[in-house]
Amino acid sequence: KGETVGIIGGTGSGKTSLISLIPRLYDATGGEVYLFGNSIYEYTKAFLNKTVSIVPQKAVLFSGSIRDNLKWRKNDATDEELLEAAKIAQATDVIEQKGGLDGKIEAEGRNLSGGQRQRLTIARALVENPKILILDEATSALDNESEAAIVKSLDKLSEGRTTLTIAHRLSSIQNSDRVLELTEEGICEKNELLTNR
C-alpha cells in the first residue's frame, strides 16, 4: 500500500497483461491474484472499477466537453475536483486553450495533440482519487519536462495510493519505490535503476 512500482520489460513480455489482472479485465488462467490481502474474486467488478484506475498508452477521449470527459469515472465530481486533477496532470493549459471545462473535444480527441490527450486521460483517472493507479506508458507522448512535472505531482499525493507504472523510458520510473522487470524467466527486481535510494 502506498508504494510506487515501476514495471519494465521487452515488447510482448506481458506488462499490460499483468496489470490487467488487477481490475479483472482478464482472469488469471493460473496462479492467484490478491488485492488488499484477499483473493481478487472476493470483490465485485463495481468495487474494482471504483478502486482501480488505468490510464492506457492510447488515450481514449470521446466527443463532448472537457467536463464530460473528466467526469466519466465520477459523474458527481465538482468543477473544483476536475481542475485539481487537471493541475496534477499538467492539463490546466489544455483546458484554458480550449476555453475552459466547456471546451469541446472531438471524437477520439482528434483536435488535441497526443500529449494533450494523455494529460487529460491522466486527469480523468485522478478525479475519483483511486486507491490503485495504473499508468500503462501513459506519458509516452509527453516531453521530458511535462512527464517530470506529472511524476513529481503524483509523488506528492501518493500517500495511501499504490501506483503501478509501466514504462519504456527509465525517467518514468526512477522515483519508484521498486522496479520489477518481466523476463522470459519470470519477474525480477531491478532496484539498481532507481535514483531515490
C-alpha positions as CSV (number, residue, x, y, z in Angstrom):
1,K,0.0,0.0,0.0
2,G,1.3,3.4,-0.9
3,E,4.2,2.2,-3.0
4,T,5.1,3.3,-6.5
5,V,6.2,0.3,-8.5
6,G,7.8,0.6,-11.9
7,I,7.3,-2.3,-14.3
8,I,9.7,-2.7,-17.3
9,G,10.2,-5.4,-19.9
10,G,10.6,-6.0,-23.6
11,T,7.7,-5.8,-26.1
12,G,5.4,-8.7,-25.6
13,S,6.8,-9.6,-22.1
14,G,3.3,-9.3,-20.6
15,K,3.4,-6.0,-18.8
16,T,-0.1,-4.9,-19.9
17,S,-1.5,-8.4,-19.3
18,L,-0.1,-8.4,-15.8
19,I,-1.7,-5.1,-14.8
20,S,-5.0,-6.1,-16.5
21,L,-5.4,-8.9,-13.9
22,I,-5.8,-6.4,-11.1
23,P,-9.1,-4.9,-12.2
24,R,-10.1,-8.2,-13.7
25,L,-10.0,-7.1,-17.3
26,Y,-8.7,-10.7,-17.7
27,D,-8.9,-13.5,-15.2
28,A,-5.8,-15.4,-14.4
29,T,-5.5,-18.9,-16.0
30,G,-3.0,-20.0,-13.4
31,G,-1.9,-18.8,-10.0
32,E,-3.7,-16.3,-7.8
33,V,-4.2,-12.6,-7.7
34,Y,-4.6,-10.9,-4.3
35,L,-5.8,-7.4,-3.6
36,F,-5.7,-6.0,0.0
37,G,-4.7,-9.5,1.2
38,N,-7.8,-11.2,-0.3
39,S,-8.4,-13.1,-3.5
40,I,-9.4,-10.8,-6.3
41,Y,-12.6,-12.9,-6.8
42,E,-13.9,-11.8,-3.4
43,Y,-14.5,-8.3,-4.8
44,T,-17.3,-7.2,-7.2
45,K,-16.4,-5.7,-10.5
46,A,-18.1,-2.5,-9.4
47,F,-15.7,-2.3,-6.4
48,L,-12.7,-3.0,-8.6
49,N,-13.8,-0.3,-11.1
50,K,-14.0,2.2,-8.3
51,T,-10.8,1.2,-6.7
52,V,-8.5,0.7,-9.7
53,S,-8.0,3.3,-12.4
54,I,-6.0,2.5,-15.5
55,V,-4.5,5.1,-17.9
56,P,-3.7,3.3,-21.1
57,Q,-0.9,4.3,-23.5
58,K,-3.5,5.2,-26.2
59,A,-5.6,7.9,-24.5
60,V,-9.3,7.4,-25.0
61,L,-11.5,10.5,-25.2
62,F,-14.9,10.9,-26.7
63,S,-16.8,13.7,-28.4
64,G,-18.2,16.2,-25.9
65,S,-17.0,18.8,-23.4
66,I,-13.8,18.5,-21.4
67,R,-16.0,18.4,-18.3
68,D,-17.9,15.4,-19.6
69,N,-14.7,13.6,-20.4
70,L,-13.2,14.3,-17.0
71,K,-16.4,13.2,-15.1
72,W,-16.6,9.9,-16.9
73,R,-15.5,7.9,-13.8
74,K,-17.1,10.2,-11.2
75,N,-20.3,11.8,-12.6
76,D,-20.9,13.9,-9.5
77,A,-17.4,15.5,-9.5
78,T,-17.3,19.2,-8.8
79,D,-15.5,21.7,-11.1
80,E,-13.0,22.2,-8.3
81,E,-12.2,18.4,-8.3
82,L,-11.8,18.4,-12.1
83,L,-9.5,21.4,-12.0
84,E,-7.4,19.9,-9.2
85,A,-7.0,16.7,-11.1
86,A,-6.1,18.7,-14.2
87,K,-3.5,20.6,-12.2
88,I,-1.8,17.4,-11.0
89,A,-1.9,16.0,-14.6
90,Q,-0.4,19.2,-16.0
91,A,-3.5,19.7,-18.1
92,T,-4.6,23.1,-16.9
93,D,-3.2,24.8,-20.0
94,V,-5.1,22.3,-22.3
95,I,-8.4,23.4,-20.6
96,E,-7.5,27.0,-20.9
97,Q,-6.6,26.7,-24.6
98,K,-10.0,25.1,-25.3
99,G,-11.9,27.8,-23.5
100,G,-12.5,26.1,-20.1
101,L,-14.2,23.0,-18.9
102,D,-17.0,23.5,-21.5
103,G,-14.4,23.4,-24.3
104,K,-15.2,20.9,-27.0
105,I,-13.3,17.7,-27.7
106,E,-13.8,15.9,-31.0
107,A,-14.3,12.1,-31.2
108,E,-11.1,10.3,-30.1
109,G,-9.6,13.7,-29.2
110,R,-8.7,14.5,-32.8
111,N,-8.5,18.2,-32.0
112,L,-5.8,17.6,-29.4
113,S,-2.1,16.5,-29.6
114,G,-1.1,13.1,-28.3
115,G,0.4,14.7,-25.2
116,Q,-2.7,16.8,-24.5
117,R,-4.9,13.6,-24.8
118,Q,-2.6,11.8,-22.4
119,R,-2.7,14.6,-19.8
120,L,-6.5,14.8,-19.9
121,T,-6.7,11.0,-19.6
122,I,-4.4,11.1,-16.5
123,A,-6.6,13.9,-15.0
124,R,-9.7,11.8,-15.6
125,A,-8.2,8.9,-13.7
126,L,-7.3,11.1,-10.8
127,V,-10.7,12.7,-10.4
128,E,-12.0,9.7,-8.4
129,N,-8.8,9.5,-6.3
130,P,-8.4,5.7,-6.8
131,K,-6.6,3.6,-4.3
132,I,-4.7,1.9,-7.1
133,L,-3.5,4.0,-10.1
134,I,-2.1,2.1,-13.1
135,L,-0.1,4.1,-15.7
136,D,0.4,1.9,-18.8
137,E,3.0,4.0,-20.7
138,A,0.6,6.9,-20.0
139,T,3.3,9.6,-20.5
140,S,4.9,8.2,-23.7
141,A,3.7,11.2,-25.9
142,L,4.9,13.8,-23.4
143,D,8.2,15.7,-23.4
144,N,10.6,15.0,-20.5
145,E,9.7,18.3,-18.7
146,S,5.9,17.6,-18.7
147,E,6.5,14.0,-17.7
148,A,8.8,15.0,-14.8
149,A,6.2,17.5,-13.6
150,I,3.4,14.9,-13.5
151,V,5.6,12.4,-11.8
152,K,6.6,15.0,-9.1
153,S,2.9,15.9,-8.6
154,L,1.9,12.3,-8.2
155,D,4.7,11.6,-5.8
156,K,3.4,14.4,-3.5
157,L,-0.1,12.9,-3.5
158,S,0.8,9.3,-3.3
159,E,0.1,8.8,0.4
160,G,-2.1,5.7,0.7
161,R,-2.3,5.2,-3.1
162,T,-0.5,2.4,-4.9
163,T,0.8,3.4,-8.3
164,L,2.0,0.9,-10.9
165,T,3.9,2.5,-13.8
166,I,4.7,0.6,-17.0
167,A,7.4,2.4,-18.9
168,H,9.9,2.2,-21.6
169,R,11.7,5.3,-20.5
170,L,13.7,5.0,-17.3
171,S,12.9,8.6,-16.4
172,S,9.3,7.4,-15.9
173,I,10.2,5.0,-13.1
174,Q,13.3,6.4,-11.5
175,N,11.4,7.8,-8.5
176,S,9.6,4.4,-7.8
177,D,10.0,2.5,-4.6
178,R,10.7,-0.6,-6.5
179,V,11.3,-1.7,-10.1
180,L,10.1,-5.0,-11.5
181,E,11.4,-6.4,-14.8
182,L,9.4,-9.0,-16.7
183,T,11.6,-11.5,-18.4
184,E,11.2,-15.0,-20.0
185,E,12.4,-16.4,-16.7
186,G,9.8,-14.5,-14.6
187,I,9.8,-11.3,-12.6
188,C,12.9,-9.9,-11.1
189,E,13.6,-6.8,-9.1
190,K,15.8,-4.2,-10.8
191,N,16.1,-1.6,-8.0
192,E,19.6,-0.6,-9.1
193,L,17.8,1.5,-11.7
194,L,16.4,3.8,-9.0
195,T,17.8,7.2,-8.2
196,N,15.9,7.8,-5.0
197,R,17.9,5.2,-2.9
